[in-house]
């Protein structure tokens, strides 16, 4: 009797894993189809990352930096209407001693980023686009530029066309 329960639980687990993987593939297909021809050049050299909700103020926190900067990112606080209410550069000044982006540039970059609704979007200096659509982890998708071979390409598996998915 115990063996039948164990087999049943294992089979249920396998079915759930297959179902989740299928949902993930559908999500990836949607993103690839929707953004395959999108021009991300306005974000070339930038990194934008959703970090969470600040409950007391009912605002959202994003990190904004240049792609290859060695300094800390700017903390950008955004309200429910997607308007920037504060740009905090304390970490930048601590790590670099000076600003490396203007508030105007941060506003431009954030306005462009916010139309995509990704948790993470970064475009390197060669035009490779890194995306994590759903959570705060590292990029899970890469759209490789035809003119580039990213240094971290080995961390991704070819999906289709110029698209790659993060190896598990």
Backbone as ProteinMPNN parsed JSONL, in Angstrom:
{"seq_chain_A": "XXXXXXXXXXXXXXXXXXXXXXXXXXXXXXXXXXXXXXXXXXXXXXXXXXXXXXXXXXXXXXXXXXXXXXXXXXXXXXXXXXXXXXXXXXXXXXXXXXXXXXXXXXXXXXXXXXXXXXXXXXXXXXXXXXXXXXXXXXXXXXXXXXXXXXXXXXXXXXXXXXXXXXXX", "coords_chain_A": {"N_chain_A": [[0.819, -1.195, 0.0], [1.93, 1.268, 0.841], [3.896, 1.578, -1.109], [2.39, 2.042, -3.447], [1.327, 4.557, -2.864], [3.65, 6.085, -2.774], [4.569, 5.799, -5.419], [2.427, 7.04, -6.698], [2.68, 9.674, -5.736], [5.185, 10.348, -6.803], [4.607, 10.18, -9.542], [2.704, 12.239, -9.741], [4.318, 14.42, -9.089], [6.08, 14.379, -11.294], [4.291, 14.929, -13.388], [3.521, 17.536, -12.637], [5.985, 18.899, -12.888], [6.432, 18.652, -15.647], [4.193, 20.064, -16.576], [4.742, 22.641, -15.564], [7.112, 23.22, -16.937], [6.155, 23.255, -19.533], [4.447, 25.492, -19.394], [6.383, 27.434, -18.948], [7.847, 27.306, -21.364], [5.852, 28.198, -23.127], [5.594, 30.824, -22.211], [8.162, 31.811, -22.768], [8.126, 31.541, -25.572], [6.113, 33.436, -26.163], [7.374, 35.821, -25.374], [9.646, 35.824, -27.045], [8.407, 35.968, -29.566], [7.043, 38.426, -29.331], [9.116, 40.315, -28.811], [11.14, 39.926, -30.636], [11.874, 41.514, -32.846], [12.161, 43.956, -31.686], [13.541, 47.148, -31.105], [16.007, 47.785, -28.998], [17.9, 49.709, -28.736], [17.882, 52.241, -27.509], [18.339, 51.648, -24.915], [20.856, 50.718, -24.825], [23.769, 49.758, -23.223], [22.77, 49.959, -20.656], [21.39, 48.953, -17.46], [18.592, 47.821, -15.813], [16.635, 47.065, -13.034], [14.039, 45.617, -11.292], [13.427, 45.779, -7.85], [11.69, 45.625, -5.643], [8.886, 46.281, -3.393], [8.232, 49.164, -1.527], [6.656, 49.253, 1.279], [5.713, 51.145, 3.217], [5.616, 53.611, 1.909], [4.229, 52.88, -0.28], [5.459, 52.454, -2.769], [7.6, 51.517, -5.551], [10.76, 49.972, -5.986], [13.56, 50.369, -8.05], [16.63, 49.439, -9.569], [19.071, 51.226, -11.255], [21.609, 51.411, -13.591], [24.661, 51.831, -15.494], [25.683, 49.443, -17.92], [28.297, 48.33, -17.651], [29.437, 49.491, -15.438], [31.472, 50.03, -12.541], [30.565, 50.958, -10.213], [28.065, 51.35, -7.605], [24.489, 50.948, -8.184], [21.896, 53.371, -9.009], [19.156, 54.036, -6.882], [15.905, 53.946, -7.715], [12.848, 55.265, -7.033], [9.476, 54.616, -7.533], [6.105, 55.573, -8.125], [2.655, 54.319, -7.96], [1.617, 55.1, -10.397], [3.639, 54.867, -12.098], [5.437, 56.935, -12.067], [8.447, 58.619, -11.392], [9.422, 59.204, -8.125], [11.593, 59.59, -6.529], [15.123, 59.693, -6.801], [17.748, 58.055, -5.64], [21.051, 58.552, -4.849], [22.899, 57.774, -2.978], [24.333, 55.298, -2.581], [25.828, 55.284, -4.907], [27.481, 57.541, -4.621], [28.866, 56.724, -2.38], [30.275, 54.48, -3.351], [31.613, 55.377, -5.652], [32.192, 58.051, -5.422], [31.246, 60.054, -6.994], [28.572, 61.119, -9.197], [27.522, 59.153, -12.005], [25.545, 59.163, -13.821], [23.049, 61.423, -15.043], [20.125, 62.843, -13.51], [18.184, 63.345, -15.389], [18.905, 61.634, -17.497], [18.531, 59.164, -16.229], [15.761, 59.257, -15.871], [14.927, 59.227, -18.574], [15.892, 56.697, -19.413], [14.507, 55.015, -17.633], [11.851, 55.54, -18.397], [11.799, 54.449, -20.977], [12.427, 51.756, -20.386], [10.211, 51.028, -18.771], [8.094, 50.5, -20.464], [8.244, 47.868, -21.183], [7.743, 46.027, -19.11], [9.318, 44.143, -17.661], [11.105, 42.362, -15.108], [13.842, 42.529, -15.053], [16.08, 44.099, -17.208], [18.673, 44.37, -19.381], [20.999, 45.836, -21.564], [23.801, 45.232, -23.277], [26.93, 46.8, -24.305], [27.307, 45.954, -26.892], [24.835, 45.472, -27.89], [23.505, 43.158, -27.137], [20.725, 41.68, -25.601], [19.528, 41.199, -22.422], [17.186, 39.528, -20.42], [14.944, 39.157, -17.703], [11.888, 38.213, -17.275], [10.101, 37.735, -15.164], [11.012, 37.548, -12.44], [13.251, 38.507, -9.736], [15.757, 37.55, -10.176], [18.855, 36.655, -11.87], [19.372, 37.291, -15.444], [17.232, 35.385, -17.588], [16.787, 35.045, -20.198], [18.35, 35.642, -23.343], [18.846, 37.762, -26.003], [20.792, 37.555, -28.589], [22.971, 39.74, -30.217], [23.507, 40.032, -33.705], [25.998, 40.802, -34.384], [27.78, 40.119, -32.418], [29.44, 38.154, -29.894], [28.585, 37.283, -26.932], [30.369, 37.31, -23.794], [29.382, 35.628, -21.864], [27.922, 33.675, -23.148], [28.115, 30.89, -23.018], [26.708, 30.228, -20.767], [24.139, 30.018, -21.513], [21.585, 28.299, -23.405], [20.915, 27.586, -26.814], [17.859, 28.708, -28.104], [15.939, 29.609, -30.148], [16.412, 31.124, -33.328], [17.967, 34.176, -32.706], [17.801, 33.874, -30.017], [18.361, 32.825, -26.656], [18.219, 30.646, -23.814], [18.647, 30.606, -20.288], [20.873, 28.224, -18.959], [19.993, 25.497, -16.897]], "CA_chain_A": [[0.0, 0.0, 0.0], [2.823, 2.416, 0.894], [4.593, 1.681, -2.388], [1.454, 2.651, -4.394], [1.266, 5.98, -2.523], [4.92, 6.701, -3.188], [4.537, 5.851, -6.882], [1.436, 8.064, -7.037], [3.26, 10.983, -5.444], [6.244, 10.566, -7.786], [3.954, 10.46, -10.828], [2.105, 13.572, -9.632], [5.441, 15.349, -9.159], [6.547, 14.392, -12.684], [3.27, 15.638, -14.168], [3.622, 18.955, -12.291], [7.209, 19.428, -13.487], [6.179, 18.749, -17.095], [3.233, 21.16, -16.769], [5.436, 23.906, -15.322], [8.048, 23.428, -18.029], [5.346, 23.611, -20.688], [4.028, 26.885, -19.188], [7.566, 28.256, -19.122], [8.123, 27.366, -22.797], [4.843, 29.078, -23.725], [5.95, 32.189, -21.823], [9.349, 32.164, -23.551], [7.666, 31.731, -26.954], [5.407, 34.726, -26.229], [8.365, 36.899, -25.282], [10.444, 35.796, -28.27], [7.565, 36.467, -30.66], [6.715, 39.836, -29.12], [10.27, 41.203, -28.75], [12.189, 39.485, -31.554], [12.292, 42.62, -33.717], [12.143, 45.201, -30.922], [14.776, 47.92, -31.079], [16.377, 48.14, -27.632], [19.111, 50.538, -28.8], [17.776, 53.348, -26.552], [18.793, 51.143, -23.614], [22.193, 50.147, -25.009], [24.7, 50.132, -22.175], [22.075, 50.182, -19.383], [20.894, 47.855, -16.647], [17.466, 48.244, -14.979], [16.241, 45.868, -12.298], [13.021, 45.803, -10.264], [13.888, 45.177, -6.6], [10.635, 45.318, -4.694], [7.909, 47.282, -2.98], [8.448, 49.833, -0.25], [5.272, 49.234, 1.771], [5.314, 52.347, 3.943], [5.321, 54.673, 0.947], [3.482, 52.288, -1.383], [6.212, 52.712, -3.988], [8.38, 50.41, -6.098], [12.174, 50.3, -6.067], [14.296, 49.861, -9.198], [18.054, 49.765, -9.626], [19.435, 51.687, -12.59], [23.04, 51.684, -13.746], [25.165, 51.496, -16.813], [25.922, 48.004, -18.008], [29.619, 47.877, -17.232], [29.967, 50.367, -14.387], [31.998, 49.359, -11.349], [29.939, 51.649, -9.079], [26.721, 50.892, -7.22], [23.413, 51.52, -8.997], [20.972, 54.357, -8.45], [17.886, 53.477, -6.423], [14.845, 54.775, -8.269], [11.579, 54.992, -6.372], [8.423, 54.905, -8.494], [4.768, 55.415, -7.539], [1.727, 53.4, -8.644], [1.365, 55.606, -11.752], [4.919, 54.683, -12.796], [6.172, 58.199, -12.059], [9.583, 58.618, -10.469], [9.24, 60.111, -6.994], [12.886, 59.852, -5.904], [16.314, 59.025, -7.317], [18.701, 58.067, -4.539], [22.412, 58.294, -5.321], [23.787, 57.559, -1.82], [25.244, 54.179, -2.837], [26.726, 55.698, -5.988], [28.484, 58.438, -4.043], [29.684, 55.906, -1.475], [31.15, 53.559, -4.083], [32.367, 56.028, -6.725], [32.565, 59.411, -5.062], [30.609, 61.007, -7.919], [27.507, 60.585, -10.052], [27.91, 58.771, -13.353], [24.374, 59.428, -14.659], [22.244, 62.565, -14.614], [18.739, 62.484, -13.199], [17.445, 63.384, -16.653], [19.205, 60.391, -18.225], [17.849, 58.085, -15.503], [14.332, 59.37, -16.212], [14.774, 58.762, -19.96], [16.116, 55.249, -19.451], [13.415, 54.35, -16.937], [10.643, 55.671, -19.228], [11.916, 53.455, -22.053], [12.353, 50.432, -19.743], [8.9, 50.739, -18.176], [7.127, 50.035, -21.462], [8.412, 46.433, -21.421], [7.185, 45.257, -17.986], [10.214, 43.074, -17.244], [11.77, 42.587, -13.819], [15.225, 42.88, -15.335], [16.408, 44.316, -18.612], [19.981, 44.996, -19.578], [21.484, 45.798, -22.933], [25.236, 45.513, -23.181], [27.44, 47.783, -25.262], [27.256, 45.377, -28.25], [23.438, 45.322, -28.286], [22.904, 41.919, -26.63], [19.64, 42.027, -24.689], [19.322, 40.229, -21.348], [15.858, 39.742, -19.849], [14.263, 38.258, -16.783], [10.56, 38.809, -17.311], [9.18, 37.419, -14.077], [11.473, 37.615, -11.057], [14.382, 39.378, -9.455], [17.015, 36.81, -10.333], [19.669, 37.002, -13.038], [18.655, 37.129, -16.717], [16.891, 34.033, -18.007], [16.742, 35.07, -21.662], [19.341, 36.469, -24.021], [18.724, 37.943, -27.45], [22.149, 37.843, -29.031], [23.157, 40.605, -31.376], [24.139, 39.29, -34.799], [27.37, 41.279, -34.529], [28.483, 39.952, -31.159], [29.456, 36.888, -29.169], [28.707, 37.661, -25.516], [31.326, 36.535, -22.991], [28.664, 34.648, -21.043], [27.054, 32.859, -24.004], [28.183, 29.496, -22.575], [25.737, 30.041, -19.683], [22.826, 29.946, -22.142], [21.364, 27.3, -24.454], [20.202, 28.141, -27.958], [16.415, 28.448, -28.082], [15.589, 29.726, -31.565], [16.885, 32.381, -33.9], [19.019, 34.813, -31.902], [17.39, 33.79, -28.615], [18.977, 31.796, -25.811], [17.672, 30.559, -22.466], [19.638, 30.309, -19.246], [21.007, 26.81, -18.63], [19.579, 25.223, -15.514]], "C_chain_A": [[0.863, 1.259, 0.0], [3.502, 2.647, -0.453], [3.688, 2.352, -3.426], [1.337, 4.155, -4.133], [2.516, 6.704, -3.009], [4.957, 6.845, -4.704], [3.569, 6.924, -7.347], [1.982, 9.466, -6.835], [4.349, 11.325, -6.466], [5.64, 10.909, -9.145], [3.33, 11.85, -10.838], [3.193, 14.643, -9.751], [5.942, 15.487, -10.6], [5.575, 15.163, -13.569], [3.348, 17.144, -13.9], [4.86, 19.601, -12.913], [7.023, 19.626, -14.986], [5.235, 19.911, -17.385], [3.906, 22.518, -16.589], [6.413, 24.229, -16.451], [7.307, 23.846, -19.29], [4.885, 25.056, -20.594], [5.199, 27.823, -19.424], [7.91, 28.406, -20.601], [7.126, 28.262, -23.517], [5.174, 30.537, -23.442], [7.157, 32.662, -22.632], [8.959, 32.407, -25.002], [6.951, 33.072, -27.13], [6.387, 35.885, -26.241], [9.193, 36.976, -26.557], [9.639, 36.381, -29.427], [7.338, 37.973, -30.535], [7.929, 40.755, -29.271], [11.399, 40.841, -29.717], [12.726, 40.632, -32.411], [12.343, 43.965, -32.998], [13.522, 45.857, -30.912], [15.041, 48.384, -29.649], [17.57, 49.102, -27.602], [19.064, 51.742, -27.865], [18.271, 52.946, -25.169], [20.197, 50.523, -23.687], [23.131, 50.694, -23.93], [24.058, 50.355, -20.812], [21.556, 48.898, -18.766], [19.79, 48.417, -15.752], [16.87, 46.999, -14.348], [15.206, 46.233, -11.236], [13.474, 45.095, -8.99], [12.787, 44.905, -5.595], [9.761, 46.508, -4.372], [8.34, 47.868, -1.645], [7.054, 50.075, 0.321], [4.83, 50.525, 2.445], [4.883, 53.458, 2.98], [4.468, 54.178, -0.224], [4.134, 52.623, -2.729], [7.026, 51.478, -4.369], [9.828, 50.865, -6.273], [12.812, 49.6, -7.272], [15.755, 50.271, -9.052], [18.383, 50.13, -11.065], [20.932, 51.973, -12.6], [23.428, 51.49, -15.203], [25.602, 50.039, -16.775], [27.254, 47.583, -17.396], [30.246, 48.732, -16.132], [30.447, 49.549, -13.19], [31.403, 49.958, -10.078], [28.578, 51.029, -8.763], [25.664, 51.547, -8.108], [22.67, 52.633, -8.257], [19.722, 53.622, -7.997], [16.788, 54.437, -6.856], [13.524, 54.328, -7.659], [10.454, 55.506, -7.275], [7.069, 54.692, -7.827], [3.897, 54.492, -8.389], [1.419, 53.827, -10.078], [2.614, 55.535, -12.617], [5.695, 55.995, -12.961], [7.295, 58.119, -11.029], [9.334, 59.654, -9.381], [10.571, 60.429, -6.309], [13.975, 59.064, -6.626], [17.381, 59.174, -6.246], [20.08, 57.677, -5.065], [23.394, 58.048, -4.183], [24.801, 56.446, -2.065], [26.26, 54.515, -3.926], [27.85, 56.566, -5.426], [29.424, 57.689, -3.109], [30.716, 55.073, -2.239], [32.04, 54.247, -5.11], [32.847, 57.43, -6.372], [31.959, 60.475, -5.946], [29.49, 60.314, -8.688], [28.074, 60.196, -11.405], [26.747, 58.875, -14.334], [23.673, 60.677, -14.136], [20.841, 62.076, -14.293], [17.904, 62.45, -14.473], [17.662, 62.094, -17.451], [18.52, 59.201, -17.554], [16.362, 58.092, -15.825], [14.062, 58.875, -17.631], [14.87, 57.241, -20.052], [14.956, 54.52, -18.781], [12.121, 54.415, -17.758], [10.656, 54.636, -20.351], [11.744, 52.038, -21.489], [10.927, 50.081, -19.33], [7.857, 50.287, -19.192], [7.192, 48.521, -21.694], [7.878, 45.544, -20.305], [8.006, 44.007, -17.644], [10.742, 43.39, -15.854], [13.204, 43.04, -14.029], [15.412, 43.034, -16.831], [17.775, 44.985, -18.661], [20.393, 44.806, -21.025], [22.96, 46.165, -22.864], [25.67, 46.467, -24.291], [27.469, 47.266, -26.7], [25.824, 45.153, -28.725], [22.811, 43.994, -27.906], [21.898, 42.3, -25.55], [19.431, 40.881, -23.704], [18.022, 40.562, -20.64], [15.581, 38.718, -18.763], [12.87, 38.843, -16.649], [9.798, 38.722, -15.995], [9.705, 37.528, -12.657], [12.771, 38.392, -10.949], [15.734, 38.687, -9.588], [17.782, 37.331, -11.55], [18.866, 36.79, -14.325], [18.41, 35.663, -17.066], [16.833, 33.918, -19.528], [17.821, 36.003, -22.2], [18.96, 36.541, -25.491], [20.08, 38.448, -27.919], [22.129, 38.742, -30.254], [23.865, 39.802, -32.46], [25.605, 39.668, -34.955], [28.228, 41.014, -33.294], [28.454, 38.505, -30.681], [29.669, 37.226, -27.702], [29.651, 36.734, -24.764], [30.637, 35.412, -22.225], [27.736, 33.744, -21.861], [27.03, 31.396, -23.577], [27.203, 29.201, -21.433], [24.317, 29.862, -20.211], [22.784, 28.839, -23.181], [20.583, 27.95, -25.584], [18.735, 27.749, -27.895], [15.862, 28.454, -29.509], [16.04, 31.082, -32.069], [18.065, 32.924, -33.115], [18.749, 34.721, -30.409], [18.015, 32.591, -27.909], [18.293, 31.818, -24.447], [18.77, 30.14, -21.499], [19.673, 28.806, -19.004], [20.643, 26.614, -17.179], [20.603, 24.448, -14.757]], "O_chain_A": [[0.584, 2.206, -0.735], [3.662, 3.79, -0.883], [4.175, 3.16, -4.217], [1.257, 4.941, -5.077], [2.442, 7.792, -3.58], [5.335, 7.898, -5.218], [3.864, 7.647, -8.298], [1.771, 10.345, -7.67], [4.425, 12.459, -6.938], [6.109, 11.825, -9.821], [3.419, 12.561, -11.839], [3.007, 15.65, -10.433], [6.196, 16.598, -11.064], [5.995, 15.961, -14.407], [3.252, 17.942, -14.833], [4.791, 20.726, -13.41], [7.416, 20.657, -15.531], [5.452, 20.662, -18.336], [3.669, 23.44, -17.37], [6.524, 25.381, -16.871], [7.784, 24.701, -20.035], [4.918, 25.78, -21.588], [5.038, 28.884, -20.028], [8.23, 29.506, -21.052], [7.505, 29.007, -24.42], [5.053, 31.389, -24.322], [7.169, 33.789, -23.126], [9.413, 33.38, -25.605], [7.157, 33.762, -28.128], [6.245, 36.82, -27.029], [9.419, 38.062, -27.091], [10.151, 37.207, -30.183], [7.43, 38.704, -31.52], [7.798, 41.859, -29.802], [12.495, 41.393, -29.623], [13.928, 40.697, -32.665], [12.546, 45.0, -33.632], [14.539, 45.187, -30.732], [14.363, 49.283, -29.153], [18.184, 49.288, -26.552], [20.119, 52.228, -27.458], [18.587, 53.804, -24.345], [20.661, 49.891, -22.738], [23.27, 51.904, -23.748], [24.705, 50.876, -19.903], [21.319, 47.901, -19.448], [20.017, 49.377, -15.015], [16.626, 46.002, -15.027], [15.473, 47.07, -10.374], [13.866, 43.929, -9.042], [12.943, 44.018, -4.756], [9.867, 47.578, -4.973], [8.761, 47.142, -0.745], [6.355, 50.995, -0.103], [3.691, 50.957, 2.264], [3.897, 54.153, 3.225], [4.037, 54.972, -1.06], [3.467, 53.017, -3.686], [7.124, 50.521, -3.601], [10.087, 52.004, -6.661], [12.627, 48.401, -7.482], [16.069, 51.317, -8.484], [18.009, 49.411, -11.991], [21.452, 52.68, -11.737], [22.628, 51.046, -16.027], [25.856, 49.484, -15.706], [27.318, 46.575, -16.692], [31.46, 48.691, -15.929], [29.883, 48.501, -12.875], [31.713, 49.502, -8.978], [28.021, 50.28, -9.566], [25.921, 52.586, -8.716], [22.806, 52.8, -7.045], [19.277, 52.684, -8.659], [16.743, 55.589, -6.423], [13.138, 53.164, -7.759], [10.465, 56.654, -7.72], [6.895, 53.748, -7.056], [4.344, 53.954, -9.402], [1.003, 53.001, -10.891], [2.648, 56.07, -13.725], [6.503, 56.14, -13.877], [7.102, 57.608, -9.925], [9.07, 60.823, -9.664], [10.673, 61.421, -5.588], [13.771, 57.913, -7.013], [17.858, 60.276, -5.977], [20.254, 56.608, -5.65], [24.605, 58.107, -4.396], [25.99, 56.616, -1.792], [27.41, 54.079, -3.87], [29.024, 56.348, -5.725], [30.62, 57.976, -3.049], [31.874, 54.972, -1.833], [33.124, 53.746, -5.41], [33.802, 57.933, -6.964], [32.129, 61.668, -5.692], [29.465, 59.089, -8.813], [29.002, 60.836, -11.899], [26.932, 58.697, -15.539], [23.698, 60.958, -12.938], [20.424, 61.014, -14.756], [17.013, 61.611, -14.611], [16.719, 61.534, -18.01], [17.987, 58.327, -18.238], [15.768, 57.033, -16.03], [13.074, 58.179, -17.866], [14.039, 56.588, -20.683], [14.472, 53.516, -19.303], [11.374, 53.437, -17.803], [9.632, 54.017, -20.639], [11.007, 51.226, -22.048], [10.489, 48.947, -19.524], [6.826, 49.739, -18.802], [6.302, 47.953, -22.326], [7.585, 44.377, -20.563], [7.447, 42.945, -17.371], [10.817, 44.556, -15.466], [13.72, 43.849, -13.258], [14.96, 42.203, -17.619], [17.994, 46.034, -18.054], [20.165, 43.756, -21.625], [23.321, 47.266, -22.448], [24.856, 46.885, -25.114], [27.637, 48.052, -27.633], [25.616, 44.692, -29.847], [21.682, 43.719, -28.314], [22.18, 43.136, -24.692], [19.187, 39.742, -24.101], [17.768, 41.717, -20.297], [15.943, 37.548, -18.892], [12.686, 39.861, -15.982], [8.93, 39.556, -15.735], [8.899, 37.596, -11.729], [13.314, 38.869, -11.945], [16.748, 39.221, -9.14], [17.396, 38.322, -12.17], [17.798, 36.178, -14.296], [19.276, 34.812, -16.862], [16.83, 32.814, -20.073], [18.154, 37.018, -21.587], [18.773, 35.516, -26.146], [20.46, 39.595, -27.684], [21.367, 38.527, -31.196], [24.731, 38.98, -32.159], [26.372, 38.94, -35.585], [29.289, 41.618, -33.139], [27.554, 37.739, -31.024], [30.803, 37.434, -27.271], [29.73, 35.539, -25.047], [31.238, 34.369, -21.967], [26.846, 33.11, -21.294], [26.015, 30.725, -23.759], [26.905, 28.037, -21.165], [23.396, 29.586, -19.441], [23.806, 28.482, -23.766], [19.694, 28.767, -25.344], [18.409, 26.586, -27.66], [15.383, 27.435, -30.008], [16.049, 32.064, -31.327], [19.046, 32.217, -32.885], [19.392, 35.411, -29.619], [18.172, 31.511, -28.478], [17.845, 32.865, -23.982], [19.697, 29.413, -21.859], [18.625, 28.177, -18.857], [20.944, 27.454, -16.33], [20.4, 24.141, -13.582]]}, "name": "protein", "num_of_chains": 1, "seq": "XXXXXXXXXXXXXXXXXXXXXXXXXXXXXXXXXXXXXXXXXXXXXXXXXXXXXXXXXXXXXXXXXXXXXXXXXXXXXXXXXXXXXXXXXXXXXXXXXXXXXXXXXXXXXXXXXXXXXXXXXXXXXXXXXXXXXXXXXXXXXXXXXXXXXXXXXXXXXXXXXXXXXXXX"}
